[in-house]
Amino acid sequence: MNRAWAAFKAHPYISNVLGYTALFASADLIQQRVLGKKPAAEGSSSINWHQTARVATVGFCFHANFNYHWLRWLERMLPGGGVKVVAGKVVLDQLVGAPLTISAFYIGLSLLERRDDPLADWRQKFWTSYMAGVVYWSTMQAVNFTFVPPVARTAFLGVIALTFTIFLCHLKQQHNHQPD
């Protein structure tokens, strides 16, 4: 375990990008297996691997990179802890980071699905996602900014993002007929 932690500290960017990709893929797989309502046809897998690959691609291309740089920027702009600093980071995260990440999720997936209107899901599901996220992320980011050292914040964020990404994947699949 000490070697893994040493590798993470030595290469946090690579660790975070790979971790986010795995977490996004895992979130989609959990959503499909636990929350998905499609029964498996006899002799076939109930997993839509194309969908999982698209979710992992969005995690890899946008979320991992954005969160890594976003958290570093927040720490430079508002260094340290304390109630006022943590509150400032949480407010900025909810006003800037949350809308960008939720938008990237829905629009990115729609583009990868080659939808005629890549903004349709975003228009339909953004506010529900954002409002749920305000409650969830405000709490989680307050914990993150208060108790987690800066070098581990993106990893912590990735782990807690698993739950929210399962929610987003589930919401994305509601009233959707998506291509393979």
C-alpha positions in Angstrom: 0.0 0.0 0.0 2.9 2.4 0.7 4.2 1.9 -2.8 0.8 2.7 -4.3 0.5 5.9 -2.2 4.1 6.8 -3.2 3.2 6.4 -6.9 0.0 8.4 -6.4 1.9 11.2 -4.8 4.6 11.1 -7.4 2.1 11.1 -10.4 -1.2 12.6 -9.1 -2.3 13.7 -12.5 -2.0 10.3 -14.2 -3.5 8.6 -11.1 -6.5 10.9 -11.1 -7.2 10.6 -14.8 -7.0 6.8 -14.7 -9.1 6.7 -11.5 -11.8 9.0 -12.9 -12.1 6.8 -16.0 -12.5 3.7 -13.9 -15.0 5.4 -11.6 -17.1 6.7 -14.4 -17.2 3.2 -16.1 -18.0 1.6 -12.7 -20.8 4.1 -12.1 -22.4 3.2 -15.4 -22.0 -0.5 -14.8 -23.6 -0.2 -11.4 -26.4 1.8 -12.8 -27.0 -0.7 -15.5 -26.8 -3.7 -13.2 -28.6 -2.4 -10.2 -30.9 0.4 -11.4 -31.4 -0.6 -15.1 -34.7 -2.2 -15.9 -33.7 -4.1 -19.1 -33.8 -7.9 -18.5 -31.0 -9.8 -20.2 -32.0 -11.8 -23.2 -31.1 -15.5 -22.8 -27.5 -16.0 -23.6 -26.6 -12.3 -23.8 -25.1 -9.8 -21.4 -27.4 -7.2 -19.9 -24.6 -4.7 -20.0 -24.5 -2.1 -22.8 -20.7 -1.9 -23.2 -21.0 0.9 -25.7 -22.8 3.0 -23.2 -20.2 2.3 -20.5 -17.4 3.2 -23.0 -19.1 6.5 -23.7 -19.5 7.3 -20.0 -15.8 6.4 -19.4 -14.8 8.6 -22.3 -16.6 11.6 -20.8 -15.0 10.9 -17.5 -11.5 10.5 -19.1 -11.7 13.5 -21.5 -13.4 16.0 -19.4 -14.2 15.3 -15.7 -10.8 13.9 -14.7 -8.9 16.8 -16.3 -11.3 19.5 -15.2 -11.5 18.4 -11.6 -7.7 18.0 -11.3 -7.1 21.5 -12.5 -10.2 23.0 -10.9 -9.3 21.9 -7.4 -5.7 23.1 -7.8 -7.0 26.5 -9.0 -9.5 26.7 -6.1 -6.6 26.0 -3.6 -4.4 28.7 -5.2 -7.2 31.2 -5.2 -8.5 30.4 -1.7 -5.6 28.7 0.1 -6.0 26.9 3.4 -9.1 26.1 5.5 -11.3 27.9 8.0 -15.0 28.4 7.7 -14.9 31.4 5.4 -12.3 29.9 3.0 -14.1 26.5 2.8 -17.5 28.3 2.3 -15.9 30.3 -0.5 -14.6 27.2 -2.2 -17.9 25.4 -1.9 -19.8 28.4 -3.3 -17.4 28.8 -6.2 -17.6 25.0 -6.8 -21.4 25.1 -7.0 -21.6 28.3 -9.1 -18.9 27.4 -11.6 -17.7 23.8 -11.3 -21.1 22.1 -10.9 -22.8 23.6 -14.0 -19.7 22.9 -16.1 -19.4 19.2 -15.1 -23.1 18.4 -15.3 -23.3 20.1 -18.7 -20.2 18.2 -19.9 -21.8 15.0 -18.8 -25.0 15.3 -20.7 -23.7 17.1 -23.7 -20.6 14.9 -24.0 -22.7 11.8 -23.9 -25.2 13.1 -26.4 -22.3 14.0 -28.8 -20.8 10.6 -28.4 -24.3 9.1 -29.1 -24.5 11.2 -32.2 -27.8 12.7 -31.2 -29.6 15.0 -33.6 -30.0 17.5 -30.7 -27.1 17.2 -28.3 -28.7 19.7 -25.9 -32.0 17.8 -25.5 -31.0 15.8 -22.5 -29.2 18.8 -21.0 -32.3 20.9 -21.3 -34.5 18.2 -19.8 -32.2 17.0 -16.9 -29.8 19.8 -16.0 -31.9 21.5 -13.3 -32.8 18.2 -11.6 -29.2 17.2 -11.6 -28.0 20.6 -10.4 -30.4 20.9 -7.6 -29.6 17.4 -6.3 -25.9 18.2 -6.7 -26.2 21.4 -4.7 -27.2 19.4 -1.6 -24.9 16.5 -2.2 -21.8 18.3 -3.4 -22.0 21.2 -0.9 -21.7 18.7 1.9 -19.1 16.5 0.3 -16.9 19.5 -0.8 -17.0 21.0 2.6 -15.7 17.7 4.0 -13.1 17.6 1.2 -11.8 21.1 1.7 -11.8 20.8 5.5 -10.3 17.4 6.1 -8.6 16.1 3.0 -5.0 17.3 2.1 -4.8 19.1 -1.3 -2.8 16.2 -2.9 -5.6 13.8 -2.3 -8.6 16.0 -3.0 -9.1 14.9 -6.6 -9.0 11.3 -5.5 -11.5 11.9 -2.7 -13.7 13.8 -5.1 -13.5 10.9 -7.5 -14.6 8.4 -4.9 -17.6 10.5 -3.8 -18.4 11.2 -7.4 -19.1 7.5 -7.9 -22.5 7.9 -6.1 -23.4 11.1 -7.9 -22.3 9.7 -11.3 -24.5 6.6 -10.7 -27.4 9.1 -10.2 -26.5 11.0 -13.4 -26.2 7.8 -15.4 -29.6 6.6 -14.1 -31.2 10.0 -14.8 -29.6 10.0 -18.3 -31.3 6.7 -19.1 -34.8 7.8 -18.0 -37.0 8.2 -21.1 -34.1 7.5 -23.4 -33.7 5.1 -26.2 -30.0 5.2 -27.0 -28.1 3.7 -29.8 -25.5 0.9 -29.2 
